[in-house]
Amino acid sequence: MISVENPLEFLKYGIFIKALIGSVLSGFICSIVGVYVFLRKMSFIGAGLAHIAFAGIAFGLLLGSFPLFWGFLFAFVASSAIWFLSYKGRLTFDATIGILFATSMGLAVLFLGISGKYRSEALYYLFGSPLMVESSDVWILAITAVLIAILTFSFYKEIYLTVFSEEIAKASGIPVEIVTFTATSFITVAVIGAMKAVGALLVFSLLVMPPASAYELTDSFGRMIVLSILFGLTSAFLGVILSLTFNVPSGSTITLVSFLLFLLSYIKRRRF
């Protein structure tokens, strides 16, 4: 536990620096992807993919190898299924997520029940622990953050039109289905990247609350992206410091900071 009188003393230690950087990068990734999620009214997908990924992690713990790899694999297959069934099948987007969500939770409980000795490690992925972040995780998150930022600003027009009107986007020659599939894949990456820091239960808070806060303050799509990133970075940074200072799960502190920022944005919009 870090001293309350000097909460930044953890910067002396490499493990805490990795935890902070990893969490901040997770906040960046989730907040920029979250704008797409929020405006497309796909908020449930964050919670769904997080729990599906947790089933994969539970499977990895059962096998005793690479839990995050299995978490990513489960979530990627699920996101592909969501995209396919939503565009090619009769099921609605929410119904598809709901079915996969329920099934994955059943699998997670089954896998954890079989591999009882790994239950304590599973809790770290469920509730979040930034101290689990390793150097390799930081590098992967950094590369992912740069890639998502480049793609977002390189294909700004395509994303903008797809978000606000699929019909206009299609009429403009934009491959809406490919844009949606790519966005869903990046949502998967964002969820997996943030699971160590925030946990499966609360990772969707970083996908929803930063863009929701930004939405309260601006009607511009571009400014909303910038503000969402700022809110995401602030939530992750302050949340991790509070987590390390008071020795509480990081997912809870990051979520509460995110909610406080949303509340302030909501009040400012209504008063001014």
Backbone as a ProteinNet text record, in pm:
[ID]
protein_1_A
[PRIMARY]
MISVENPLEFLKYGIFIKALIGSVLSGFICSIVGVYVFLRKMSFIGAGLAHIAFAGIAFGLLLGSFPLFWGFLFAFVASSAIWFLSYKGRLTFDATIGILFATSMGLAVLFLGISGKYRSEALYYLFGSPLMVESSDVWILAITAVLIAILTFSFYKEIYLTVFSEEIAKASGIPVEIVTFTATSFITVAVIGAMKAVGALLVFSLLVMPPASAYELTDSFGRMIVLSILFGLTSAFLGVILSLTFNVPSGSTITLVSFLLFLLSYIKRRRF
[TERTIARY]
85.2	0	87.9	55.3	133.9	90.1	184.2	153.4	51.5	-52.2	-153.9	-94.5	5.1	67.4	144	198	274.1	234.5	117.2	66.1	149.4	239.5	321.3	455	475.6	602	620.4	510.8	522.6	604.1	624.9	704.3	849.7	888.9	1024.6	1041.4	930.7	937	886.9	965	933.1	799.2	762.7	637.4	516.9	527.1	416.7	411.3	528.6	532.4	468.2	500.2	438.5	287.3	244.5	101.1	32.1	95.9	37.7	34	145.5	152.2	53.3	49.7	-42.7	-187.5	-221.1	-358.8	-394.6	-301.6	-326.2	-342.9	-259.8	-273.4	-407.2	-448.5	-579.8	-691	-676.5	-774.8	-780.9	-665.1	-659.6	-730.2	-694.8	-751.2	-902.5	-947.3	-1091.3	-1170.5	-1115.3	-1190.1	-1202.9	-1102.4	-1111.4	-1202.1	-1192.6	-1283	-1424.4	-1432.1	-1561.2	-1651.1	-1593.5	-1675.1	-1761.4	-1700.7	-1775.2	-1882.3	-1843.3	-1936.2	-2055.9	-2027.6	-2133.3	-2229.1	-2174.7	-2259.6	-2337.5	-2283.9	-2357	-2454.7	-2464.2	-2553.1	-2520.9	-2389.9	-2341	-2278	-2322.2	-2257.1	-2251.6	-2353.7	-2360	-2248	-2192.2	-2088.9	-1963.8	-1935	-1817.8	-1829.3	-1945.2	-1968.3	-1971.2	-2036.3	-2046.4	-1911.6	-1828.9	-1698	-1605.8	-1617.8	-1534.9	-1565	-1691.1	-1727.6	-1697.5	-1709.6	-1670.5	-1520.2	-1443.3	-1298.2	-1263.3	-1340.5	-1314.4	-1334.3	-1430.2	-1447.8	-1322.6	-1265.1	-1141.2	-1025.7	-1019.5	-915.2	-930.9	-1054.6	-1080	-1036.5	-1058.2	-1014.6	-862.4	-796.5	-650.4	-594.9	-660.1	-617.8	-638.3	-744.1	-768.2	-656.2	-612.6	-503.1	-368	-360.6	-234.8	-141.7	-196.6	-109.4	-182.8	-113.9	-153.6	-301.1	-345.5	-487.3	-533.2	-447.4	-488.9	-503	-418.9	-432.4	-568.5	-605.7	-735.2	-849.3	-828.3	-929.3	-950	-839.1	-848.3	-914.6	-876.4	-932.1	-1083.3	-1126.8	-1270	-1343.2	-1287.7	-1353.6	-1354.3	-1245.1	-1238.3	-1337.2	-1343.4	-1441	-1582.9	-1607.1	-1739.9	-1773.7	-1676.6	-1702.7	-1728.8	-1658.4	-1682	-1821.6	-1861.8	-1996	-2103.4	-2078.2	-2173.6	-2191.4	-2080	-2085.2	-2158.9	-2124.5	-2183.8	-2334	-2372.7	-2513.7	-2598.5	-2537.6	-2612.1	-2637.9	-2539.5	-2553.3	-2610.8	-2581.7	-2622.6	-2740.3	-2763.8	-2870.4	-2992.3	-3083.9	-3208.3	-3201.3	-3101.6	-3092.4	-3049.8	-3100.5	-3057.1	-2920	-2858	-2725.1	-2727.6	-2822.4	-2831.1	-2861.2	-2947.8	-2982.6	-2860.8	-2781.1	-2660.9	-2563.4	-2540.7	-2450.5	-2504.9	-2635.3	-2695.8	-2678.2	-2696.2	-2679.6	-2535.7	-2441.4	-2299.8	-2256.1	-2310	-2279.5	-2318.6	-2442.8	-2491.7	-2413.9	-2387.3	-2314	-2172.8	-2107.4	-1969	-1960.2	-2056.9	-2054.3	-2073.5	-2159	-2173.9	-2043.7	-1974.1	-1845.5	-1741.3	-1739.4	-1641.5	-1658.7	-1782.6	-1809.4	-1769	-1797.1	-1759.9	-1608.7	-1535.7	-1389.4	-1327.1	-1376.8	-1322.3	-1357.5	-1474	-1511.9	-1421.5	-1379.1	-1289.6	-1148.9	-1101.8	-965.2	-969.3	-1014.9	-1033.5	-909.4	-792.9	-669.7	-634.2	-698.8	-666.3	-769.1	-859.2	-965.7	-911.8	-808.3	-753.5	-695.2	-626.2	-571.1	-683.3	-790.6	-903.9	-965	-961.4	-1018.3	-945.6	-813.4	-738.3	-792.6	-825	-879.5	-1023.6	-1092.9	-1233.1	-1247.6	-1163.3	-1175.4	-1065.1	-959.1	-851.5	-741.3	-617.9	-501.5	-390	-367.2	-265.1	-125.3	-102.4	29.6	57.1	-45.9	-27.3	32.1	28.3	77.6	228.3	272.6	414.3	468.5	600.7	663.9	610.9	592.3	540.3	399.4	319.4	183.8	188.8	282.2	295.2	329.2	423.3	462	346	273.5	158.7	52.1	25.5	-73.2	-29.2	100.1	151.8	137.2	173.9	161.6	15	-70.7	-214.3	-270.7	-228.7	-276.7	-238.1	-113.2	-66	-142.6	-161.4	-231.4	-376.1	-444.8	-584.4	-594.6	-502.1	-503.4	-482.2	-386.1	-357.5	-477.9	-536.1	-650.9	-772	-791	-905.8	-897.4	-780.7	-767.5	-743.9	-695.1	-678.1	-812.1	-901.1	-1032.3	-1144.4	-1115.8	-1211.3	-1344.6	-1340.1	-1462.7	-1545.5	-1478.9	-1550.6	-1617.8	-1545.2	-1600.2	-1716.2	-1698.2	-1801.5	-1932.9	-1924.5	-2045.8	-2109.4	-2026.5	-2079.7	-2151.7	-2097.7	-2158	-2294.7	-2305.8	-2427.1	-2530	-2486.9	-2583.8	-2521	-2558.9	-2506.9	-2553.5	-2675.3	-2729.1	-2645	-2613.1	-2530.4	-2390.4	-2338.4	-2205.3	-2202.2	-2305.2	-2311.4	-2325	-2407.2	-2425.1	-2296	-2210.5	-2081.4	-1973.7	-2011	-1915.6	-1830.1	-1865.9	-1789.7	-1833.5	-1739.7	-1774.5	-1814.1	-1940.2	-1988.3	-1962.5	-1985.1	-1968.1	-1822.4	-1729.6	-1587.1	-1548.9	-1599.8	-1572.9	-1625.3	-1746.3	-1806.2	-1727.1	-1685.1	-1606.5	-1472.9	-1407.7	-1279.9	-1298.1	-1403.7	-1430.4	-1458.1	-1535.2	-1565.1	-1438.5	-1348.5	-1221	-1137.9	-1137.2	-1061.5	-1126.4	-1258.2	-1324.7	-1275.3	-1259.6	-1206.5	-1067	-982	-845.2	-847	-934.3	-944	-985.7	-1082.6	-1131.3	-1021.4	-952.4	-844.7	-731.8	-697.5	-588.7	-615.2	-742.2	-776.4	-812.7	-821.3	-870.6	-779.6	-648.7	-558.2	-572	-588.2	-593.5	-730.4	-836.1	-970.8	-1052.3	-1029.1	-1105.5	-1224	-1264.6	-1373	-1505.5	-1528.6	-1657.3	-1678	-1569.1	-1583	-1514.3	-1457.6	-1383.4	-1473.9	-1601.7	-1690.4	-1714.3	-1679.8	-1695.3	-1603.7	-1485.3	-1392.9	-1435.8	-1522.1	-1573.7	-1694.6	-1760.5	-1886.8	-1877.4	-1820	-1828.8	-1742.8	-1618.4	-1545.3	-1616.3	-1662.8	-1737	-1869.9	-1935.9	-2061	-2034.5	-1923.7	-1885.5	-1856.8	-1784.6	-1752.5	-1878.5	-1971.1	-2097.2	-2177.2	-2164.9	-2236	-2178.5	-2054.9	-1986.2	-1972.5	-1998.9	-1979.1	-2072.4	-2101.7	-2180.7	-2093.3	-1963.4	-1869.3	-1809.6	-1811.1	-1756.4	-1606.9	-1534.4	-1390.3	-1355.7	-1423.4	-1397.6	-1440.5	-1543.6	-1587.4	-1478.2	-1410.9	-1301	-1190.4	-1152.4	-1044.3	-1082	-1202.7	-1247	-1259.1	-1307	-1318.9	-1182.2	-1082.2	-945.6	-897.3	-920.9	-878.5	-947.3	-1076.4	-1149.7	-1099.3	-1070.5	-1020.7	-884.5	-795.4	-662	-670.3	-754.3	-769.7	-827	-928	-991	-891.1	-813.5	-716.6	-605.7	-553.1	-442.4	-483.3	-590.8	-634.9	-684.9	-750.8	-802	-692.6	-584.1	-471.9	-402.9	-383.1	-320.5	-404.2	-534.8	-622.7	-618.4	-612.7	-606.7	-480.7	-367	-239.5	-229.2	-288.4	-280.7	-362	-482.3	-573	-586.1	-506	-503.1	-642.4	-708.6	-840.1	-834.2	-927.8	-925.7	-928.8	-842.8	-831.7	-957.2	-1025.4	-1147	-1249.2	-1261.5	-1360.2	-1321.6	-1194.6	-1152.8	-1157.3	-1115.1	-1120.6	-1265	-1352.9	-1494.7	-1556	-1523.1	-1579.7	-1528.1	-1399.6	-1346.5	-1416.5	-1436.9	-1507.4	-1647.7	-1715.3	-1851.5	-1852.4	-1754.5	-1746.3	-1726.8	-1640.5	-1618.7	-1745.4	-1816.3	-1943.2	-2043.5	-2050.1	-2143.6	-2113	-1984.8	-1944.8	-1979.8	-1958.7	-1992.2	-2142.3	-2218.3	-2364.9	-2414.6	-2358.8	-2398.8	-2361	-2240.3	-2195.1	-2286.1	-2325.7	-2413.7	-2548.9	-2601.2	-2733.6	-2730.7	-2618.3	-2610	-2562.7	-2481.3	-2422.4	-2461.7
-121.2	0	125	221	342.8	442.8	523	624.1	723.9	750.4	847.6	987.7	1014.4	1146.6	1173.9	1070.3	1086.5	977.4	991	885	859.1	951.9	933	866.2	821.6	757.9	625	570	443.9	459.1	585.5	607.3	565.3	536.3	486.8	342.8	272.9	129.3	97.1	15.2	-18.9	-86.7	-174.4	-248.8	-155.5	-47.9	47.1	135.8	167.7	248.2	171.4	40.5	-42.8	-48.5	-59.1	-63.7	64.3	178.1	307.1	325	296.3	313	219.9	94.4	-1.6	40.8	92.3	135.4	258.7	353.1	474.8	441.1	350.5	307.5	237.6	158.6	93	197	302.1	409.5	479.8	500.2	564	478.5	350.5	259.8	248.2	225.1	206.9	333.3	448.3	573	611.1	580.5	616.3	518.5	389.7	290.1	309.8	355.5	373.3	475	572.2	670.5	599.9	507.7	428.6	345	280.1	195.7	277.3	394	478	530.6	584.7	645.7	543	422.5	315.6	243.4	291.9	229.8	81.6	53.9	-83.2	-104.2	-27.8	-31.1	-171	-251.6	-385.6	-475.4	-441.2	-527.2	-529.5	-419.4	-416.3	-516	-515.2	-610.4	-752.7	-770.8	-904.7	-964	-887.3	-938	-958.8	-874.8	-891.5	-1024.1	-1058.7	-1183.8	-1305.1	-1287.1	-1394.1	-1417.8	-1308.1	-1320	-1387.2	-1357.7	-1420.1	-1571.1	-1615.7	-1760	-1819.2	-1746.7	-1792.8	-1795.5	-1695	-1691.3	-1808.5	-1837.4	-1952	-2081.8	-2090.4	-2208.4	-2217	-2102	-2099.6	-2140.4	-2097.3	-2137.5	-2287.1	-2340.6	-2485	-2562.3	-2510	-2574.5	-2545.5	-2436.1	-2397.8	-2323.5	-2257.3	-2186.6	-2071.3	-1957.7	-1842	-1803.2	-1767.6	-1732.7	-1615	-1513.1	-1397.5	-1432.2	-1523.8	-1568.4	-1633	-1721.7	-1787.9	-1688.3	-1589.8	-1486.1	-1408.6	-1372.2	-1300.9	-1387.9	-1515.6	-1605.7	-1620.7	-1642.8	-1655	-1527.3	-1412.5	-1284.5	-1252.8	-1285	-1256.7	-1342.9	-1471.2	-1559.7	-1510.2	-1467.8	-1417.7	-1289.5	-1196.9	-1071	-1096.9	-1194.6	-1232.4	-1291.4	-1373.6	-1433.1	-1326.1	-1228.9	-1118.7	-1042.2	-1011.9	-939.8	-1021.4	-1149.4	-1233.6	-1251.5	-1287.1	-1313.3	-1186.7	-1072	-946.2	-901.2	-925.8	-881.1	-988.1	-1114.7	-1222.8	-1304.2	-1298.4	-1379.1	-1296.1	-1358.3	-1291.8	-1230.7	-1271.7	-1223.1	-1076.4	-1004.6	-866.6	-865.3	-748.4	-732.8	-767.2	-709.3	-732.5	-878	-941	-1080.6	-1170.7	-1144	-1224.4	-1211.5	-1087.9	-1066.4	-1135.3	-1123.3	-1184.1	-1334.6	-1399.6	-1545.2	-1584.2	-1515.9	-1547.6	-1511.9	-1402.5	-1359.9	-1469.2	-1516.3	-1618.1	-1748.7	-1788	-1912.6	-1904.7	-1791.2	-1776.3	-1778.6	-1719.1	-1721.2	-1862.7	-1940.1	-2079.9	-2156.2	-2129.4	-2195.1	-2151.6	-2022.5	-1972.3	-2040.4	-2050.5	-2116.5	-2263.1	-2328	-2468.8	-2486.4	-2405.1	-2417.4	-2390.1	-2287.2	-2254.4	-2361.1	-2422.3	-2529.8	-2650.5	-2677.4	-2790.7	-2760.1	-2636.9	-2598	-2512.9	-2569.2	-2494.5	-2426.2	-2480.4	-2423.1	-2288.9	-2254.3	-2128.5	-2018.9	-2043.5	-1945.9	-1811.1	-1811.9	-1685.5	-1602.4	-1666.4	-1593.9	-1540.8	-1617.3	-1573.2	-1444.9	-1428.4	-1308.1	-1182.2	-1194.5	-1078.4	-1032.1	-1128	-1092.6	-1044.3	-1088.1	-1050.7	-909.1	-873.4	-743.8	-645	-692.3	-604.7	-588.9	-592.7	-568.3	-514.3	-382.4	-324.8	-378.8	-434.7	-490.2	-616.2	-671.6	-786.8	-747	-617.7	-569.7	-590	-655	-682.6	-593.4	-595.7	-511.6	-544.6	-672.9	-714	-659.2	-655.5	-599.7	-451.6	-380	-236.2	-211.3	-289.1	-273.5	-304.7	-411.7	-448.8	-340.1	-288.3	-181.2	-54.8	-23.3	96.6	85.2	-29.7	-51.8	-46.7	-109	-108.7	32.7	111	248.8	331.6	318.3	392.5	348.6	217.3	164.4	213	207.1	251.1	401	479	623.8	655.3	587.5	610.9	574	458.2	413.3	504.3	549.1	635.5	766.5	827.5	957.2	943.7	827.9	804.9	777.1	709.9	674.7	747.9	870.9	952.2	964.6	994.8	1014	886.9	774.1	646.4	610.8	631.9	602.1	696.2	822.9	923.9	888.8	858.3	827.5	696.9	598.2	469.8	485.3	570.2	591.7	658	760.3	841.7	799.2	731.5	686.5	579.4	454.8	346.2	361	413.9	429.2	527.3	642.3	741.2	685.2	613.3	553.6	455.5	371	274.8	346.1	451.1	527.7	597.2	626.2	691.1	590.6	463.4	360	307.2	338.8	291.8	150	56.5	-81.5	-89.6	-63.1	-52	-179.1	-294.5	-420.5	-441	-402.2	-415.8	-319	-196.2	-97.7	-148.3	-204.5	-255.8	-373.8	-463.6	-579.5	-535.3	-439.5	-388.5	-322.1	-242.1	-174.9	-276.2	-379.9	-483.7	-556.7	-578.6	-643.7	-557.2	-426.4	-337.1	-325.3	-337.9	-341.4	-462.3	-574.8	-695.9	-671.5	-609	-579.1	-485.8	-385.5	-290.5	-360.3	-449.9	-522.8	-608.9	-684.4	-771.7	-689.2	-578.6	-495	-434.5	-407	-340.5	-437.1	-565.9	-660.1	-671.7	-668.1	-678.6	-558.7	-441.8	-320.4	-297.7	-324.7	-289.8	-411.5	-524.1	-644.4	-663.6	-789	-820.8	-758.5	-745.5	-694.3	-547	-469.9	-324.5	-263.8	-347.6	-292.7	-209.8	-246.4	-171.1	-28.7	-0.9	136.9	231.8	184.7	267.9	280.7	190.1	198.7	291.9	315.2	388.8	526.7	534.4	660.8	774.4	751.2	862.9	922.6	840.1	901.2	962.9	904.7	963.5	1100.9	1112.8	1242.3	1343.7	1299.3	1387.9	1429.7	1337.4	1363.9	1475.4	1485.1	1589.3	1728.4	1733.8	1862.6	1914.5	1831.8	1877.2	1804.3	1870.5	1809.1	1775.1	1799.2	1771.4	1632.2	1553.3	1417.6	1419.9	1509.2	1518.1	1558.3	1662.8	1706	1599.2	1524.3	1417.3	1311.7	1278.5	1181.9	1234.1	1360.4	1419.5	1424.2	1470.4	1478.7	1340.4	1244.3	1107.9	1053.3	1079.9	1035.7	1100.7	1231	1301.2	1244.5	1217.7	1159.6	1018.7	941.3	805.5	803.7	891.1	900.1	944.1	1043.6	1093.3	986.2	915.1	809.7	700.7	658.4	551.1	596.6	717	767.2	783.1	857.1	880.2	751.3	667.4	541.7	450.7	441.3	355.6	413	544.1	606	579	594.5	567	419.7	333.9	189.9	151.8	204.5	173.2	239.3	356.3	428.7	361	318.4	262.8	110.5	48.7	-97.5	-155.9	-101.8	-151.3	-187.7	-270.1	-310.2	-189.8	-193.6	-80.1	-60.4	-170.5	-157.8	-67.7	-80.1	1	148.2	178	318.4	385.5	314.1	370.4	397.8	304.7	321.3	439	452.4	561.3	697.6	704.3	830.2	863	761	781.2	834.8	777.4	821.9	965.7	999.4	1135.6	1235.7	1202.6	1290.8	1303.1	1192.1	1198.2	1287.6	1272.5	1352.2	1501	1536	1676	1728.3	1645.3	1684.7	1704.6	1615	1623.6	1751.9	1782	1902.9	2028.1	2028.4	2144.3	2167.3	2060.8	2073.8	2132.7	2089.8	2134.9	2277.3	2317.1	2449.5	2557.2	2518.5	2621	2602.3
0	0	0	-87.3	-99.6	6.9	53.1	154.2	101.6	182	142.7	137.3	223.9	225.8	97	35.6	-87.6	-185.9	-249.6	-335.1	-459.4	-495.5	-615.1	-585.2	-462.8	-430.6	-503.8	-558.6	-630.9	-758.9	-804.9	-925.9	-908.4	-784	-759.1	-806.1	-824.9	-850.7	-991.6	-1061.8	-1200.1	-1217.3	-1124.2	-1137.1	-1134	-1055.3	-1047.7	-1171.7	-1225	-1347.3	-1462.3	-1472.9	-1576.1	-1557.8	-1432.7	-1404.3	-1450	-1422.5	-1458.8	-1610.2	-1676.5	-1821.8	-1890.9	-1846.6	-1906.5	-1891	-1775.1	-1749.5	-1832.1	-1841.2	-1919.3	-2067.7	-2118	-2257.6	-2279.8	-2182	-2190.6	-2196.2	-2114.3	-2115.5	-2249.7	-2311	-2442.8	-2547	-2550.9	-2651.3	-2636.5	-2514.1	-2490.6	-2520.1	-2485.6	-2504.3	-2650.8	-2731.4	-2873	-2947.3	-2914.2	-2972.2	-2918.6	-2793.9	-2729.3	-2796.9	-2866.9	-2938.3	-3042.3	-3114.9	-3213.4	-3144.3	-3034.8	-2959	-2910.2	-2854.8	-2796.3	-2902.2	-3010	-3111.6	-3193	-3205.1	-3274.5	-3181.8	-3056	-2956.4	-2938.6	-2924.9	-2909.1	-2771.3	-2672.4	-2541.3	-2481.8	-2506.5	-2448.8	-2501	-2618.1	-2675.3	-2588.2	-2519.7	-2432.3	-2319.4	-2253.1	-2144.4	-2197.5	-2313	-2370.4	-2405.2	-2477.2	-2517.9	-2398.4	-2296.7	-2176.8	-2108.1	-2097.7	-2032	-2120.1	-2251	-2342.5	-2332.7	-2327.2	-2311	-2179.1	-2075.6	-1945.6	-1952.5	-2032.7	-2052.7	-2116.9	-2213.4	-2275.4	-2177.7	-2091.2	-1988.2	-1892.6	-1854	-1766.5	-1833.6	-1965.2	-2040	-2042.1	-2060.3	-2057.6	-1922.6	-1815	-1680.7	-1660	-1719.1	-1711.1	-1780.1	-1895.9	-1968.6	-1905	-1829.2	-1766.4	-1858.9	-1961.7	-2056	-2124.4	-2135.4	-2215.9	-2201	-2081.8	-2063.7	-2148.6	-2164.7	-2244.6	-2392.5	-2440.4	-2579.7	-2601.5	-2509.8	-2521.9	-2503.3	-2417	-2400.4	-2528.9	-2594.6	-2721.7	-2827.6	-2833.5	-2934.4	-2917.6	-2794.4	-2767.9	-2808.1	-2768.7	-2796.3	-2945.7	-3015.4	-3159	-3236.4	-3201.5	-3266.6	-3239.2	-3115.8	-3079	-3154.4	-3163.8	-3235.1	-3383.2	-3439.8	-3579.7	-3596	-3499	-3502.7	-3488.4	-3401.1	-3382.8	-3513.1	-3577.9	-3705.1	-3810.6	-3823.3	-3927.7	-3906.4	-3783.8	-3755.7	-3764.6	-3731.1	-3735.5	-3878.5	-3968	-4105.9	-4198	-4169	-4258.4	-4205.9	-4075.4	-4016.6	-3980.6	-3907.6	-3869.6	-3730	-3652.2	-3515	-3510.9	-3412.1	-3392.5	-3325	-3328.8	-3269.2	-3120.6	-3047.5	-2903.2	-2870	-2949.9	-2924.6	-2941.6	-3043.4	-3067	-2951	-2906.2	-2792.9	-2668.1	-2645.9	-2527.8	-2523.7	-2638.2	-2644.9	-2614.3	-2678	-2656.2	-2514.3	-2461.2	-2324.4	-2224.7	-2235.1	-2141.6	-2155.5	-2280.1	-2303.6	-2247.5	-2269.7	-2222.9	-2071.1	-2003.4	-1857.5	-1804.7	-1872.7	-1834.8	-1852	-1962.4	-1986.4	-1884	-1850.9	-1753.9	-1618.8	-1573.5	-1445.1	-1451.1	-1564.1	-1581	-1575.9	-1652.3	-1656.5	-1519.9	-1451.6	-1319.8	-1217.3	-1234.3	-1143.6	-1157.6	-1281.8	-1306.1	-1256.6	-1283.7	-1245.3	-1119.1	-1009.7	-885.4	-833.5	-860.2	-805.4	-867.1	-979.3	-1046.2	-1018.1	-926.1	-902.4	-855.3	-772.6	-722.4	-835.7	-929.7	-1044.3	-1133.1	-1143.6	-1225.5	-1171.1	-1039.4	-978.1	-1023.5	-1049.8	-1097.6	-1232.6	-1319.4	-1449.9	-1438.9	-1336.3	-1319.8	-1265.1	-1166.9	-1100.1	-1138.3	-1201.7	-1244.9	-1142.6	-1189.3	-1104.8	-1192.9	-1191.6	-1279.3	-1253.5	-1134.5	-1104.6	-1185.5	-1250.4	-1338	-1472.6	-1503.9	-1633.1	-1642.3	-1749.1	-1771	-1882.4	-1898.5	-2001.3	-2140.5	-2168.6	-2299.5	-2321.3	-2215.1	-2225.3	-2261	-2199.6	-2225.8	-2372.4	-2425.8	-2565.6	-2659.6	-2630.9	-2714.1	-2709.6	-2590	-2575.5	-2648.9	-2640.9	-2707.8	-2859.5	-2913.8	-3058.5	-3100.7	-3021.1	-3050.5	-3046.7	-2947.6	-2934.9	-3057	-3100.5	-3218.1	-3342.6	-3357.9	-3475.3	-3480.5	-3367.3	-3363.3	-3390.1	-3334.9	-3358.2	-3506.2	-3567.9	-3710.2	-3796.5	-3771.5	-3850.8	-3830.3	-3706.2	-3677.4	-3753.8	-3753.9	-3819.5	-3970.5	-4014.8	-4158.4	-4226.3	-4154.2	-4210.1	-4135.3	-4101.1	-4025.1	-4098.6	-4226.9	-4305.1	-4308.9	-4335.6	-4344.1	-4211	-4102.2	-3969.6	-3938.7	-3970.4	-3943	-4013.3	-4142.1	-4217.4	-4171	-4139	-4092.7	-3959.8	-3873.8	-3742	-3753.7	-3837.9	-3839.3	-3944	-4050.3	-4150.8	-4239.8	-4216	-4298.4	-4443.1	-4462.1	-4597.2	-4678.9	-4618.1	-4687.9	-4711.4	-4612.6	-4626.2	-4742.9	-4752.9	-4863.4	-4997	-5000	-5123.3	-5165.5	-5068.5	-5096.6	-5134.7	-5139.1	-5177.8	-5065.2	-4942.8	-4826.6	-4791	-4777.2	-4740.1	-4592.7	-4564.8	-4427	-4347.4	-4409.7	-4337.8	-4296.3	-4383.7	-4351	-4239.7	-4247.4	-4141.9	-4008.3	-4009.1	-3885.8	-3831.3	-3919.9	-3875.7	-3816.4	-3882.6	-3831.9	-3696.2	-3683.5	-3555.8	-3445.8	-3477.4	-3378.8	-3336.1	-3431	-3398.5	-3304.5	-3328.6	-3240.8	-3103.3	-3098.1	-2967.8	-2889.2	-2958.8	-2895.2	-2839.9	-2920.7	-2877.3	-2756.7	-2760.7	-2649.3	-2520.9	-2531.7	-2414	-2354.4	-2439.2	-2390.9	-2330.3	-2397.3	-2348.5	-2212.7	-2183.6	-2057.5	-1945.5	-1974.9	-1874.1	-1753	-1774	-1659.7	-1566.8	-1626.1	-1544.5	-1482.1	-1557	-1512.5	-1470.7	-1536.9	-1505.9	-1598.2	-1615.9	-1708.3	-1667.6	-1537.4	-1491.3	-1524.2	-1528.4	-1539.3	-1661.4	-1748.9	-1862.4	-1953.2	-1961.9	-2051	-2002.2	-1874.7	-1825.7	-1901.5	-1939.3	-2016.7	-2162.3	-2206.9	-2343.4	-2352.7	-2240.5	-2243.6	-2179	-2058.5	-1984.6	-2040.4	-2086.3	-2147.2	-2268.6	-2365.2	-2476.5	-2434	-2332.4	-2282.7	-2222	-2149.8	-2092.3	-2202	-2304.5	-2416.3	-2491.3	-2504.8	-2575.9	-2509.4	-2377.4	-2303.2	-2330.2	-2377.3	-2388.6	-2530.8	-2630.1	-2767.5	-2863.1	-2975.3	-3081.9	-3202	-3189.9	-3297.8	-3281.2	-3387.1	-3382.9	-3352.3	-3417.6	-3395.9	-3253.9	-3204	-3066.4	-2965.9	-2999.8	-2910.3	-2894.7	-3003.3	-2996.4	-2905.4	-2925.2	-2845.3	-2697.5	-2668.1	-2528.1	-2464.9	-2541.8	-2490	-2450.9	-2535	-2503.5	-2374.4	-2360.5	-2238.6	-2114.8	-2125.5	-2012.5	-1981.6	-2086.1	-2064.9	-1998.4	-2043.7	-1983.9	-1838.1	-1811.9	-1674.5	-1582.9	-1631.2	-1550.6	-1516	-1615.6	-1592.7	-1498.5	-1521.6	-1440.3	-1293.9	-1270.8	-1132.7	-1068.2	-1147	-1093.1	-1042.9	-1118.8	-1077.2	-954.2	-950.6	-832.8	-707.6	-718.4	-604	-565.8	-666.5	-640.6	-564.8	-609.3	-544	-406.7	-394.2	-267.3	-157.5	-192.1	-90.8	-97.5	-186.6	-196.4	-221.4	-323.1	-363	-511.5	-560.7	-702	-795.7	-896.1	-988.2	-1071.4	-1103	-1182.6	-1117.2	-985.6	-913.6	-912.4	-888.2	-880.8	-1017.9	-1121.6	-1256.9	-1297	-1264.6	-1297.3	-1222.3	-1095	-1015	-1060.5	-1097.6	-1151.6	-1283.4	-1367.3	-1494.7	-1471.2	-1371.7	-1342.4	-1289.9	-1206.2	-1153.6	-1267.1	-1362.3	-1477.2	-1561	-1576.6	-1650.1	-1577.6	-1446.2	-1366.8	-1379.8	-1374	-1389.2	-1528.4	-1630.6	-1767.7	-1782.9	-1722.6	-1728.4	-1662.1	-1545.7	-1472.5	-1551.2	-1607.2	-1684.8	-1805.3	-1872.9	-1990.1	-1950.1	-1836.7	-1794.7	-1739.1	-1679.4	-1615.5	-1711.7	-1808.5	-1895	-2041.4
[MASK]
++++++++++++++++++++++++++++++++++++++++++++++++++++++++++++++++++++++++++++++++++++++++++++++++++++++++++++++++++++++++++++++++++++++++++++++++++++++++++++++++++++++++++++++++++++++++++++++++++++++++++++++++++++++++++++++++++++++++++++++++++++++++++++++++++++++++++++++++

